[in-house]
Amino acid sequence: MFCFFARGWTKDRGTAAMLAALLALACAPAAPEAGRVDDAGDPLPAAATRSRIVSLNPATTEILFALGAGGRVVGRTRWDTWPPPARAVPDLGDGIRPSLEAIVGARPDLVVLYATGDNRDAALALRRAGIPVLSLRIDRLAEFERATLLLGDAVGEAARARQVVDSVRATLDRVRDATRGRERPTVFMLAWEAPLMTIGAGSFLSELVEVAGGRNVFADLGSPSPQVAFEEVLRRDPRYVLGAPETTGTLATSERWKALPAVREGRLLVMDTLLVGRPGVRLGEAAVSIARLLHPGILP
């Protein structure tokens, strides 16, 4: 396979030569798995024991460490800060429209991308360069399980991946059992204030609220993070407002938001966003934390 793409990425000839050489090292990948595709619709990379993995998605970085492959991760995004050992991995910048130069410089034998249209060109360029790519997007709980199993296959840790999935599922089931039969308070989840955005049924966060014994007042909206009207929030009159520390703090002092009884009466619940905000291996712990907010004392 002819792999000299580097000169198109930089005007410096010395850097281009280095990139071309690094690309050439990656030009003999194993054949992809036939008939199976990743979340971008591309063929899955073949199962293999990878030695140099670039993961540009905080959730997949967490999963790789849980699979015991953290020591093989040689690149991450600036947002990949958990588990703590991940902070020692070289920061390659952003995970959306990432730097191809930085990725190639890490000499990966697998790149894990966030599956979005903005990353399509990067995925195609890396594949043309002979570097295996796995594009994953986790919006729902079931997608976490699928992504974990695909990652396990891709890095030669299939058995460990099944253990991780089973462990997370067991914790989620424990929370469901603990909240079963209890009153299910209604919850409005504030994602963003201007424009006003909430969490809809397309997000794992809405699922976590259900697991934790609550009911998302905007679960009838299919989008993960739909924009809504303030008047509609007032009309649906949630029992609780669930949000990040910085946003709930702002609401508590807002005359506008005091029109909502949940705000006026102090029913503001603060999420641990570092725990709850990512669909990674701590989804079970995230459900526990929300259940403790909605049903104090229910779980140790």
C-alpha positions as CSV (number, residue, x, y, z in Angstrom):
1,M,0.0,0.0,0.0
2,F,1.3,3.4,-0.9
3,C,1.3,5.6,2.2
4,F,3.0,8.9,1.5
5,F,0.3,11.4,2.5
6,A,2.3,13.4,5.0
7,R,3.5,16.1,2.7
8,G,-0.1,17.2,2.3
9,W,-0.3,17.8,6.1
10,T,2.6,20.1,6.6
11,K,4.7,22.6,4.6
12,D,7.9,21.5,6.3
13,R,9.8,19.0,4.2
14,G,11.7,17.4,7.1
15,T,8.5,16.9,9.1
16,A,6.8,15.5,6.0
17,A,9.5,13.0,5.5
18,M,9.3,11.9,9.1
19,L,5.5,11.5,8.8
20,A,5.9,9.6,5.6
21,A,8.3,7.2,7.2
22,L,6.0,6.7,10.2
23,L,3.1,6.1,7.9
24,A,5.0,3.5,6.0
25,L,5.6,1.6,9.3
26,A,1.8,1.2,9.6
27,C,1.2,0.0,6.1
28,A,0.7,-3.7,6.7
29,P,-2.4,-3.9,8.8
30,A,-4.3,-7.1,9.4
31,A,-7.4,-7.6,7.2
32,P,-10.6,-6.1,8.6
33,E,-13.4,-8.3,9.8
34,A,-15.8,-9.0,6.9
35,G,-19.4,-8.1,7.3
36,R,-19.2,-6.2,10.5
37,V,-18.9,-2.4,10.8
38,D,-18.1,0.2,13.4
39,D,-20.3,3.2,14.3
40,A,-19.2,5.1,11.2
41,G,-20.1,2.2,8.9
42,D,-16.6,1.2,8.2
43,P,-15.2,-2.4,8.5
44,L,-14.0,-3.4,11.9
45,P,-10.3,-3.8,12.4
46,A,-9.2,-7.4,12.8
47,A,-8.8,-8.7,16.4
48,A,-5.2,-8.3,17.5
49,T,-3.0,-7.6,20.5
50,R,-2.3,-3.9,19.9
51,S,0.8,-2.4,21.3
52,R,0.3,1.3,20.5
53,I,-3.3,2.6,20.8
54,V,-4.4,6.2,20.3
55,S,-7.8,6.8,21.9
56,L,-9.4,10.1,21.1
57,N,-12.6,9.7,23.1
58,P,-12.8,10.0,26.9
59,A,-15.2,7.1,27.2
60,T,-13.2,4.7,25.1
61,T,-10.0,5.7,27.0
62,E,-11.7,4.7,30.3
63,I,-12.8,1.4,28.7
64,L,-9.3,0.6,27.5
65,F,-7.9,1.1,31.0
66,A,-10.6,-1.1,32.4
67,L,-9.6,-3.8,29.9
68,G,-6.1,-3.7,31.2
69,A,-4.8,-2.1,28.0
70,G,-4.1,1.3,29.5
71,G,-0.3,0.7,29.4
72,R,-0.7,0.4,25.6
73,V,-2.4,3.8,25.1
74,V,0.0,6.2,23.6
75,G,-2.3,9.2,22.9
76,R,-5.5,10.7,24.2
77,T,-7.5,13.9,24.1
78,R,-7.1,16.8,26.6
79,W,-10.4,15.7,28.2
80,D,-9.3,12.1,29.0
81,T,-8.5,12.5,32.7
82,W,-9.9,9.3,34.2
83,P,-8.6,7.0,35.4
84,P,-5.8,9.1,36.9
85,P,-3.1,7.1,35.1
86,A,-4.6,8.3,31.9
87,R,-3.2,11.8,32.6
88,A,0.3,10.4,32.1
89,V,-0.6,9.5,28.5
90,P,0.6,12.1,25.9
91,D,-2.2,14.7,25.2
92,L,-2.7,14.9,21.4
93,G,-5.3,17.7,21.6
94,D,-8.9,17.5,20.5
95,G,-10.9,14.5,19.6
96,I,-13.0,16.3,17.0
97,R,-11.1,17.0,13.8
98,P,-7.9,15.8,15.5
99,S,-4.4,16.6,14.4
100,L,-3.3,13.9,11.9
101,E,0.3,14.9,12.4
102,A,0.1,14.3,16.2
103,I,-1.7,10.9,15.7
104,V,0.9,9.7,13.2
105,G,3.7,10.9,15.3
106,A,2.5,8.5,18.1
107,R,3.1,5.6,15.7
108,P,-0.2,3.8,16.5
109,D,-1.3,0.4,15.4
110,L,-4.9,1.3,16.3
111,V,-6.7,4.7,16.5
112,V,-10.1,4.9,18.3
113,L,-12.1,7.9,17.1
114,Y,-15.4,9.4,18.2
115,A,-17.8,8.5,15.4
116,T,-19.0,11.8,14.0
117,G,-19.1,13.4,10.6
118,D,-16.4,15.9,11.7
119,N,-14.0,13.0,12.1
120,R,-14.8,11.3,8.8
121,D,-11.9,12.8,6.9
122,A,-9.5,11.8,9.6
123,A,-10.7,8.3,9.6
124,L,-10.4,8.0,5.8
125,A,-6.9,9.5,5.8
126,L,-5.7,7.2,8.5
127,R,-7.1,4.1,6.8
128,R,-5.5,5.2,3.5
129,A,-2.3,5.4,5.4
130,G,-2.6,1.8,6.6
131,I,-3.5,2.6,10.2
132,P,-6.4,0.6,11.6
133,V,-9.3,2.8,12.9
134,L,-12.2,2.0,15.1
135,S,-14.9,4.7,15.2
136,L,-17.3,4.5,18.2
137,R,-20.1,6.6,19.5
138,I,-21.8,5.9,22.9
139,D,-25.1,7.6,23.5
140,R,-27.1,4.8,25.1
141,L,-26.4,2.1,27.7
142,A,-26.6,-0.6,25.1
143,E,-24.1,1.2,22.9
144,F,-21.6,1.2,25.9
145,E,-21.9,-2.6,26.0
146,R,-21.4,-2.9,22.2
147,A,-18.4,-0.5,22.2
148,T,-16.7,-2.3,25.1
149,L,-17.1,-5.7,23.3
150,L,-15.8,-4.2,20.0
151,L,-12.8,-2.6,21.8
152,G,-12.1,-5.9,23.5
153,D,-12.0,-7.7,20.2
154,A,-9.9,-5.0,18.6
155,V,-7.2,-5.0,21.3
156,G,-7.1,-8.8,22.0
157,E,-9.0,-8.5,25.4
158,A,-12.4,-10.1,24.5
159,A,-12.8,-12.0,27.7
160,R,-11.9,-9.0,29.9
161,A,-14.4,-6.9,27.9
162,R,-17.2,-9.3,28.7
163,Q,-16.3,-9.1,32.4
164,V,-16.4,-5.3,32.3
165,V,-19.9,-5.4,30.6
166,D,-21.2,-7.9,33.1
167,S,-19.9,-5.9,36.1
168,V,-21.5,-2.6,34.9
169,R,-24.8,-4.4,34.1
170,A,-24.8,-6.0,37.5
171,T,-24.5,-2.6,39.2
172,L,-27.2,-1.1,37.1
173,D,-29.5,-4.0,37.9
174,R,-28.8,-3.5,41.7
175,V,-29.9,0.1,41.4
176,R,-33.0,-0.9,39.5
177,D,-33.9,-3.5,42.1
178,A,-33.4,-0.9,44.9
179,T,-35.7,1.6,43.4
180,R,-38.3,-0.7,42.0
181,G,-41.8,0.0,43.4
182,R,-40.9,3.4,44.8
183,E,-42.4,6.7,43.8
184,R,-40.6,8.0,40.7
185,P,-40.1,11.8,41.0
186,T,-40.0,13.8,37.8
187,V,-36.7,15.4,36.9
188,F,-35.6,18.1,34.5
189,M,-32.0,17.8,33.5
190,L,-30.4,21.1,32.5
191,A,-27.7,20.6,29.8
192,W,-27.2,24.2,28.8
193,E,-28.9,27.5,29.7
194,A,-28.5,29.7,26.6
195,P,-29.9,28.3,24.4
196,L,-31.9,26.2,26.9
197,M,-31.2,22.6,26.3
198,T,-32.1,19.5,28.2
199,I,-31.5,15.8,28.1
200,G,-33.8,13.7,25.9
201,A,-34.5,10.0,25.5
202,G,-31.5,9.6,23.1
203,S,-29.0,10.0,25.9
204,F,-27.7,7.5,28.5
205,L,-28.3,10.2,31.1
206,S,-32.1,9.9,30.6
207,E,-31.7,6.1,31.0
208,L,-29.6,6.6,34.2
209,V,-32.4,8.7,35.7
210,E,-34.9,5.9,34.9
211,V,-32.6,3.2,36.4
212,A,-32.2,5.4,39.5
213,G,-35.9,5.6,40.1
214,G,-36.8,8.9,38.5
215,R,-38.7,10.0,35.4
216,N,-37.2,12.5,32.9
217,V,-39.9,15.0,32.0
218,F,-38.5,15.3,28.5
219,A,-38.1,11.6,27.9
220,D,-40.7,12.0,25.0
221,L,-38.0,13.9,23.0
222,G,-35.8,11.4,21.1
223,S,-32.7,13.7,20.7
224,P,-29.9,13.3,23.2
225,S,-29.9,17.0,24.0
226,P,-32.9,18.8,22.5
227,Q,-33.5,22.6,22.8
228,V,-36.6,23.4,24.7
229,A,-38.7,26.5,25.6
230,F,-38.6,27.8,29.1
231,E,-42.4,27.9,29.1
232,E,-42.5,24.2,28.4
233,V,-40.3,23.5,31.4
234,L,-42.7,25.5,33.5
235,R,-45.6,23.6,32.1
236,R,-44.1,20.2,32.8
237,D,-43.3,21.3,36.4
238,P,-40.6,18.8,37.4
239,R,-40.2,17.8,41.0
240,Y,-36.4,18.2,40.8
241,V,-33.9,20.0,38.6
242,L,-30.7,18.0,38.1
243,G,-27.6,19.8,36.8
244,A,-23.9,20.5,37.1
245,P,-22.7,22.6,40.1
246,E,-22.1,25.7,38.0
247,T,-25.5,25.7,36.3
248,T,-27.6,24.8,39.4
249,G,-25.8,27.6,41.3
250,T,-26.9,30.1,38.7
251,L,-30.5,29.0,38.7
252,A,-30.8,29.3,42.5
253,T,-30.2,33.1,42.2
254,S,-32.1,33.7,39.0
255,E,-35.4,35.6,39.3
256,R,-36.5,34.1,36.0
257,W,-35.9,30.5,37.2
258,K,-37.7,31.1,40.5
259,A,-40.9,30.9,38.5
260,L,-40.3,27.2,38.5
261,P,-41.4,25.7,41.8
262,A,-38.5,23.2,41.9
263,V,-36.1,26.2,41.9
264,R,-38.1,28.4,44.1
265,E,-38.4,25.7,46.8
266,G,-34.7,24.6,46.6
267,R,-35.2,21.3,44.9
268,L,-32.0,21.5,43.0
269,L,-29.9,18.4,42.8
270,V,-26.2,18.7,41.9
271,M,-24.6,15.9,39.8
272,D,-21.0,14.9,40.0
273,T,-20.4,15.6,36.3
274,L,-17.0,13.9,36.2
275,L,-18.7,10.7,37.2
276,V,-22.1,11.1,35.5
277,G,-21.2,13.0,32.4
278,R,-19.4,10.2,30.5
279,P,-20.8,6.9,29.2
280,G,-17.8,4.9,30.4
281,V,-17.1,2.1,32.8
282,R,-18.5,4.0,35.7
283,L,-22.1,4.0,34.4
284,G,-23.1,1.8,37.3
285,E,-21.5,4.2,39.9
286,A,-23.2,7.1,38.1
287,A,-26.6,5.4,38.5
288,V,-25.9,4.9,42.2
289,S,-25.0,8.6,42.6
290,I,-28.3,9.7,41.0
291,A,-30.3,7.2,43.0
292,R,-28.9,8.6,46.2
293,L,-30.0,12.1,45.1
294,L,-33.5,11.1,44.2
295,H,-34.0,8.6,47.0
296,P,-31.7,9.5,49.9
297,G,-30.6,6.6,52.1
298,I,-31.7,3.9,49.6
299,L,-28.2,2.7,48.8
300,P,-25.2,2.4,51.1
